[in-house]
Amino acid sequence: MTTLKMHNILDNLAISEGTYSLVRRIEEALKEASLTIGTWASRSKDRRQLAEMSDRMLTDIGLNRVDIEIEINKYFWQK
C-alpha cells in the first residue's frame, strides 16, 4: 500500500489561524480517505485470494464454498 506523507510547510508560513485550521481539517480528511481506500484495497485482495482457494484449503481454515461465495460477492466497501 502506498503511504502519503504530509509535509508541514504550513509551520513555516505566516497564515491566519482560520486558514491554518481549514488546512489541518483538510489534511485529516485526506488521511482518513487514505486509510479507507487502503481498507477497501485490502478487502478486495483478500476476497480475490479466497476465491482462488481450493475446497480443501477452505476446509482447513473452517470455511466452505457457500461461505466464500457470499463473501466474494460483496462490494469492496462492505464489511
C-alpha positions in Angstrom: 0.0 0.0 0.0 1.3 3.5 -0.8 1.6 5.8 2.1 1.1 9.5 1.7 3.3 11.7 3.9 2.0 15.2 4.6 4.7 17.8 5.0 4.1 20.6 7.5 5.1 23.5 5.3 2.3 25.5 7.0 4.5 25.7 10.1 6.9 28.0 8.1 4.2 30.3 6.7 2.5 33.3 8.2 -1.2 32.5 7.7 -4.3 33.2 9.6 -5.5 30.9 12.3 -8.7 30.2 10.3 -6.8 29.2 7.2 -4.4 27.1 9.3 -7.4 25.3 10.9 -9.0 24.7 7.5 -5.9 23.2 6.0 -5.5 21.0 9.1 -9.0 19.7 8.7 -8.4 19.0 5.0 -5.2 17.2 5.9 -7.1 15.0 8.4 -9.8 14.3 5.9 -7.1 13.2 3.4 -5.5 10.9 5.9 -8.9 9.3 6.7 -9.6 8.9 3.0 -6.2 7.2 2.5 -6.9 4.8 5.3 -10.4 4.0 3.9 -9.0 3.3 0.4 -6.3 1.1 1.9 -9.0 -0.9 3.8 -11.0 -1.3 0.6 -7.9 -2.4 -1.4 -7.2 -5.0 1.4 -10.7 -6.4 1.3 -10.6 -6.7 -2.5 -7.3 -8.6 -2.3 -8.5 -10.9 0.5 -11.6 -11.7 -1.4 -9.7 -12.5 -4.6 -7.4 -14.8 -2.6 -10.4 -16.6 -1.0 -12.0 -17.1 -4.5 -8.8 -18.8 -5.7 -8.6 -21.3 -2.7 -9.4 -24.9 -3.3 -12.2 -26.7 -1.3 -9.5 -28.5 0.7 -7.8 -25.2 1.6 -11.2 -23.7 2.7 -11.9 -26.8 4.8 -8.5 -26.4 6.5 -9.5 -22.8 7.6 -13.0 -23.8 8.6 -14.9 -22.4 5.6 -16.9 -23.8 2.8 -17.6 -22.8 -0.8 -21.0 -21.3 0.2 -19.4 -19.0 2.8 -16.9 -17.9 0.3 -19.4 -17.2 -2.4 -21.3 -14.9 0.0 -18.1 -13.1 0.9 -16.6 -12.7 -2.6 -19.9 -11.3 -4.0 -19.8 -8.4 -1.6 -18.8 -4.9 -2.8 -15.3 -3.7 -1.7 -16.8 -1.2 0.7 -18.9 -3.9 2.5 -17.6 -5.5 5.7 
